Amino acid sequence: SNTPAVLTEIISNAWDADAKNVDITLDVDKGEVIIKDDGHGMSKDEIINRILKVGYARREHGRAKSDNLKRQVMGRKGIGKLAMFSLANKIQVYSYKKGEEPQAFEVDVKELQECIKGTRNYIANSIPIPEGLPYGTTIKLFELKKAIDRTQSYLRKRIARRFSIIGPNHNFTVKINGTDINPSDRDFLSDL
């Protein structure tokens, strides 16, 4: 339910999607968080049957390794994506997979909660696809429920500690506002 926990779930999904680069933008003035990865992206069918389906556990579907790089996947139960709903009232997802049409949708969390209360199905809203959308997935979190003005340094440490696979040895770079996260961000020396 905190910003680092939400973003680690999204970064884990980028790793599972064979991303080599993840760029996180924390825009304090606009009160939004944007996470872009250069992974394989998702088709419309994958969005409907995996991302928008709660509890899709890829390991149970014989997908314990990532599609191209054969990485050991981090996702387990298919519920980590729900963490986004604790941070933002609106979530936009843009995804483009090679050989497929680009996809874009928005989830209004308040509307989703009303549908759950009324036991109605929720249908995500289609949104325009920006020109020049790159392959991969972009997630935009806005109308945030928590302030992000003091998040960047804390977030760097939490992400560096959570992911031992960040860096050139694993071909996985994560940046926050244009600056790479690296092992020194773990700050273990000062703790000792």
ABEGO torsion letter per residue (X at the ends): XBAAAAAAAAAAAAAAAGBABBBBBBBAAAGBBBBBBABAEBBAAAAAAAAABBGBBAAAAGBABBAAAGBBBABAAGAAAAAAAAABABBBBBBBBBGBBBBBBBBBAAAAAAAAAAGBBBBBBBBBBBBGBBBEBBBBBBGBABBAAAAAAAAAAAAAAABAABEAAAGBBBBBGGBBBBAAAAGAAAAX
